[in-house]
Amino acid sequence: MPTYLDRIGAWHRDAAVLDRRNLAELAAEARAAAPTRGFGEALRFSRSRNGGGPPIAIVAEVKRRSPSKGDIAPQLDPVAVARDYAAGGAACLSVLTDGPHFGGSREDLELARAAVSLPVLRKDFTVAAADVYDARIMGADAVLLIVALLADHELAELFGLAGDLGLDALVEVHDEAELERALAIGAGLIGVNQRDLHTFRVDPERAGRVAAHIPGGVVKIAESGVDSPAGVEALAQAGFDAVLVGESLLRSPDRRAAVAALLGRSVPCG
């Protein structure tokens, strides 16, 4: 039975087939873009400086809805959300640019990135070279590669292209088998998604189980289902360098305070 990822991936592959843009022109535009901000570097730096709280960094997400949860923050202002996240202590942003399934857009990423100095992950379903070029052109500092969505040769080619363009690549895995594939291409940023692709349920033991097999020196990011300081502390203890958090922050009446609370900090003044 197809998962939500299968269905969304198929939609993006169909769109890629219909994309008639000139790749050479896209490549030239991407290579002329301004320098990136260093997504992975920001996570390492922030993790080491979280005095008083767990040694972990926050990647705070900007999204309007999801296939599993429906509307989350349909009227969000990406500028205001980005500024709240930065003020609360987030190290990086993750911005959904998928429109049909998450209500995101290129403009969301551009506005959020311009509003703060944080590096930004383009959170989308990368299936073709044009997707990587687009990420660089719109100002992203990192691109998402989902192992479950890509064949080995696609994963290697898109990972190599991202690096060639100066983009960090967050390689997302769901289990140990996918982790082996991520490590085979030399991934230095690995995200462990705790959500089961078939049931949508979050398995809180999944992240720790998979993290135990990730070598030292690789930046480890836990994704999905992170919604409390205790959960963040547990993931820090499991060896994660960062957590990617979206829904719980977006639903909070005070997003700045919500980020700070996850880091074990008091609410920033001002």
HELIX and SHEET records of a PDB file:
HELIX    1   1 TYR A    4  LEU A   18  1                                  15    
HELIX    2   2 LEU A   23  ARG A   31  1                                   9    
HELIX    3   3 PHE A   39  SER A   48  1                                  10    
HELIX    4   4 PRO A   78  GLY A   88  1                                  11    
HELIX    5   5 GLY A   99  PHE A  102  1                                   4    
HELIX    6   6 ARG A  106  ALA A  115  1                                  10    
HELIX    7   7 ALA A  129  ILE A  137  1                                   9    
HELIX    8   8 VAL A  147  LEU A  149  5                                   3    
HELIX    9   9 ASP A  152  ASP A  164  1                                  13    
HELIX   10  10 GLU A  176  ALA A  184  1                                   9    
HELIX   11  11 ARG A  206  ALA A  211  1                                   6    
HELIX   12  12 PRO A  229  GLN A  237  1                                   9    
HELIX   13  13 GLU A  247  LEU A  250  1                                   4    
HELIX   14  14 ARG A  255  LEU A  262  1                                   8    
SHEET    1   A 9 ALA A  57  VAL A  62  0                                        
SHEET    2   A 9 CYS A  92  LEU A  96  1                                        
SHEET    3   A 9 VAL A 120  LYS A 123  1                                        
SHEET    4   A 9 ALA A 142  ILE A 146  1                                        
SHEET    5   A 9 ASP A 168  VAL A 173  1                                        
SHEET    6   A 9 LEU A 189  ASN A 193  1                                        
SHEET    7   A 9 VAL A 219  GLU A 223  1                                        
SHEET    8   A 9 ALA A 242  VAL A 245  1                                        
SHEET    9   A 9 ALA A  57  VAL A  62  1                                        
SHEET    1   B 2 ARG A  65  SER A  66  0                                        
SHEET    2   B 2 GLY A  70  ASP A  71 -1                                        
END                                                                             
